[in-house]
Amino acid sequence: MMSPTETFDWDGTGIAWGSTGSGPPMVLVHGTPFSSHVWHRVAPELAREHTLYFYDLPGYGQSEKREGQDVSLGIQNNALAAMLAFWKLDRPNIIAHDFGGATALRAHLIDGCNYERLLLVDPVAVRPWGSPFVQHVLRHEPAFASVPDYIQ
């Protein structure tokens, strides 16, 4: 099973990450309120021909979570840019889902990250953010905080 086993310290915030496979680099960027676990069914197939890099966005999954932590779109693109620099990836393939789509677009447009290819899966790229379900989760976050990763 794919699970982040490493931690990168980004400006005092621990970002959980992992890699698997071999071949050209491919980065998986999840959406909210999820974690990198969302890729567990497609990752084994992708890893046959790519070195996969995956991480939990700051404030999600196994990455550090703090009271009052900024997990907004405004910082997530910076985190992705930092991860790409840390992994020393210049033009990776990117697959981004949901909020991760906006994150990848912002990392390209604002932070100057370049990609070989960018695949957006059901991207959230314009306001309002999220479906009615996501809005419900955000309003009742404590009720959903203890839901295990395998329930998706």
Contacts in CASP RR format, 6 or more apart in sequence:
PFRMAT RR
TARGET T0000
AUTHOR 0000-0000-0000
METHOD contacts of the structure
MODEL  1
MMSPTETFDWDGTGIAWGSTGSGPPMVLVHGTPFSSHVWHRVAPELAREH
TLYFYDLPGYGQSEKREGQDVSLGIQNNALAAMLAFWKLDRPNIIAHDFG
GATALRAHLIDGCNYERLLLVDPVAVRPWGSPFVQHVLRHEPAFASVPDY
IQ
1 40 0 8 1.000
2 20 0 8 1.000
2 36 0 8 1.000
2 37 0 8 1.000
2 39 0 8 1.000
2 40 0 8 1.000
2 43 0 8 1.000
2 44 0 8 1.000
2 52 0 8 1.000
2 54 0 8 1.000
3 18 0 8 1.000
3 36 0 8 1.000
3 37 0 8 1.000
3 62 0 8 1.000
4 16 0 8 1.000
4 17 0 8 1.000
4 18 0 8 1.000
4 36 0 8 1.000
4 54 0 8 1.000
4 55 0 8 1.000
4 56 0 8 1.000
4 62 0 8 1.000
4 63 0 8 1.000
5 18 0 8 1.000
6 16 0 8 1.000
6 17 0 8 1.000
6 18 0 8 1.000
7 14 0 8 1.000
7 15 0 8 1.000
7 16 0 8 1.000
7 17 0 8 1.000
8 14 0 8 1.000
8 15 0 8 1.000
8 17 0 8 1.000
8 55 0 8 1.000
8 82 0 8 1.000
8 83 0 8 1.000
8 86 0 8 1.000
9 15 0 8 1.000
10 58 0 8 1.000
10 79 0 8 1.000
10 82 0 8 1.000
10 83 0 8 1.000
11 82 0 8 1.000
13 58 0 8 1.000
13 63 0 8 1.000
13 64 0 8 1.000
13 66 0 8 1.000
13 69 0 8 1.000
13 79 0 8 1.000
14 58 0 8 1.000
14 63 0 8 1.000
14 64 0 8 1.000
15 55 0 8 1.000
15 56 0 8 1.000
15 57 0 8 1.000
15 58 0 8 1.000
15 63 0 8 1.000
15 64 0 8 1.000
15 79 0 8 1.000
15 82 0 8 1.000
15 83 0 8 1.000
16 36 0 8 1.000
16 55 0 8 1.000
16 56 0 8 1.000
16 61 0 8 1.000
16 62 0 8 1.000
16 63 0 8 1.000
17 36 0 8 1.000
17 53 0 8 1.000
17 54 0 8 1.000
17 55 0 8 1.000
17 56 0 8 1.000
17 83 0 8 1.000
18 36 0 8 1.000
18 53 0 8 1.000
18 54 0 8 1.000
18 55 0 8 1.000
19 51 0 8 1.000
19 52 0 8 1.000
19 53 0 8 1.000
19 54 0 8 1.000
19 87 0 8 1.000
20 43 0 8 1.000
20 47 0 8 1.000
20 51 0 8 1.000
20 52 0 8 1.000
21 47 0 8 1.000
21 48 0 8 1.000
21 50 0 8 1.000
21 51 0 8 1.000
21 52 0 8 1.000
22 47 0 8 1.000
22 50 0 8 1.000
22 51 0 8 1.000
23 49 0 8 1.000
23 50 0 8 1.000
23 51 0 8 1.000
24 49 0 8 1.000
24 50 0 8 1.000
24 51 0 8 1.000
24 92 0 8 1.000
24 93 0 8 1.000
24 116 0 8 1.000
25 50 0 8 1.000
25 51 0 8 1.000
25 53 0 8 1.000
25 87 0 8 1.000
25 89 0 8 1.000
25 92 0 8 1.000
25 93 0 8 1.000
26 46 0 8 1.000
26 50 0 8 1.000
26 51 0 8 1.000
26 52 0 8 1.000
26 53 0 8 1.000
26 92 0 8 1.000
26 93 0 8 1.000
26 94 0 8 1.000
26 95 0 8 1.000
27 52 0 8 1.000
27 53 0 8 1.000
27 54 0 8 1.000
27 80 0 8 1.000
27 83 0 8 1.000
27 84 0 8 1.000
27 87 0 8 1.000
27 89 0 8 1.000
27 92 0 8 1.000
27 93 0 8 1.000
27 94 0 8 1.000
27 95 0 8 1.000
28 36 0 8 1.000
28 39 0 8 1.000
28 43 0 8 1.000
28 46 0 8 1.000
28 52 0 8 1.000
28 53 0 8 1.000
28 54 0 8 1.000
28 95 0 8 1.000
28 96 0 8 1.000
29 55 0 8 1.000
29 57 0 8 1.000
29 80 0 8 1.000
29 94 0 8 1.000
29 95 0 8 1.000
29 96 0 8 1.000
29 97 0 8 1.000
29 100 0 8 1.000
29 101 0 8 1.000
29 103 0 8 1.000
29 104 0 8 1.000
30 36 0 8 1.000
30 37 0 8 1.000
30 38 0 8 1.000
30 39 0 8 1.000
30 54 0 8 1.000
30 56 0 8 1.000
30 57 0 8 1.000
30 60 0 8 1.000
30 97 0 8 1.000
30 98 0 8 1.000
30 100 0 8 1.000
31 38 0 8 1.000
31 57 0 8 1.000
31 60 0 8 1.000
31 96 0 8 1.000
31 97 0 8 1.000
31 98 0 8 1.000
31 99 0 8 1.000
31 100 0 8 1.000
31 101 0 8 1.000
31 103 0 8 1.000
31 124 0 8 1.000
32 57 0 8 1.000
32 60 0 8 1.000
32 71 0 8 1.000
32 98 0 8 1.000
32 99 0 8 1.000
32 100 0 8 1.000
32 134 0 8 1.000
33 60 0 8 1.000
33 134 0 8 1.000
33 137 0 8 1.000
33 138 0 8 1.000
33 141 0 8 1.000
33 144 0 8 1.000
34 60 0 8 1.000
34 61 0 8 1.000
34 97 0 8 1.000
34 98 0 8 1.000
34 152 0 8 1.000
35 56 0 8 1.000
35 60 0 8 1.000
35 61 0 8 1.000
35 62 0 8 1.000
35 149 0 8 1.000
36 54 0 8 1.000
36 55 0 8 1.000
36 56 0 8 1.000
36 61 0 8 1.000
37 61 0 8 1.000
37 149 0 8 1.000
37 150 0 8 1.000
37 152 0 8 1.000
38 97 0 8 1.000
38 152 0 8 1.000
39 52 0 8 1.000
39 54 0 8 1.000
43 52 0 8 1.000
43 54 0 8 1.000
46 52 0 8 1.000
46 95 0 8 1.000
50 93 0 8 1.000
53 83 0 8 1.000
53 87 0 8 1.000
53 89 0 8 1.000
53 92 0 8 1.000
55 63 0 8 1.000
55 83 0 8 1.000
56 62 0 8 1.000
56 63 0 8 1.000
57 63 0 8 1.000
57 71 0 8 1.000
57 76 0 8 1.000
57 79 0 8 1.000
57 99 0 8 1.000
57 100 0 8 1.000
57 103 0 8 1.000
58 64 0 8 1.000
58 69 0 8 1.000
58 71 0 8 1.000
58 75 0 8 1.000
58 76 0 8 1.000
58 79 0 8 1.000
59 65 0 8 1.000
59 66 0 8 1.000
59 69 0 8 1.000
59 71 0 8 1.000
60 71 0 8 1.000
61 149 0 8 1.000
73 99 0 8 1.000
73 102 0 8 1.000
73 103 0 8 1.000
73 106 0 8 1.000
73 129 0 8 1.000
74 106 0 8 1.000
76 99 0 8 1.000
76 100 0 8 1.000
76 103 0 8 1.000
76 106 0 8 1.000
77 103 0 8 1.000
77 104 0 8 1.000
77 106 0 8 1.000
77 107 0 8 1.000
77 110 0 8 1.000
77 111 0 8 1.000
78 107 0 8 1.000
78 111 0 8 1.000
79 103 0 8 1.000
80 103 0 8 1.000
80 104 0 8 1.000
80 107 0 8 1.000
80 111 0 8 1.000
80 113 0 8 1.000
81 107 0 8 1.000
81 111 0 8 1.000
81 112 0 8 1.000
81 113 0 8 1.000
84 92 0 8 1.000
84 107 0 8 1.000
84 113 0 8 1.000
90 114 0 8 1.000
91 114 0 8 1.000
91 115 0 8 1.000
91 116 0 8 1.000
92 115 0 8 1.000
92 116 0 8 1.000
93 115 0 8 1.000
93 116 0 8 1.000
93 117 0 8 1.000
93 118 0 8 1.000
93 119 0 8 1.000
94 104 0 8 1.000
94 115 0 8 1.000
94 117 0 8 1.000
94 118 0 8 1.000
94 119 0 8 1.000
95 119 0 8 1.000
95 121 0 8 1.000
96 103 0 8 1.000
96 104 0 8 1.000
96 118 0 8 1.000
96 119 0 8 1.000
96 120 0 8 1.000
96 121 0 8 1.000
96 123 0 8 1.000
97 120 0 8 1.000
97 121 0 8 1.000
97 122 0 8 1.000
97 123 0 8 1.000
98 121 0 8 1.000
98 122 0 8 1.000
98 123 0 8 1.000
98 124 0 8 1.000
98 130 0 8 1.000
99 124 0 8 1.000
99 129 0 8 1.000
99 130 0 8 1.000
100 123 0 8 1.000
100 124 0 8 1.000
101 120 0 8 1.000
101 121 0 8 1.000
101 123 0 8 1.000
101 124 0 8 1.000
101 125 0 8 1.000
102 123 0 8 1.000
102 124 0 8 1.000
102 125 0 8 1.000
104 113 0 8 1.000
104 115 0 8 1.000
104 118 0 8 1.000
104 120 0 8 1.000
105 118 0 8 1.000
105 120 0 8 1.000
105 123 0 8 1.000
105 125 0 8 1.000
107 113 0 8 1.000
108 114 0 8 1.000
108 115 0 8 1.000
108 118 0 8 1.000
124 130 0 8 1.000
128 135 0 8 1.000
137 144 0 8 1.000
END
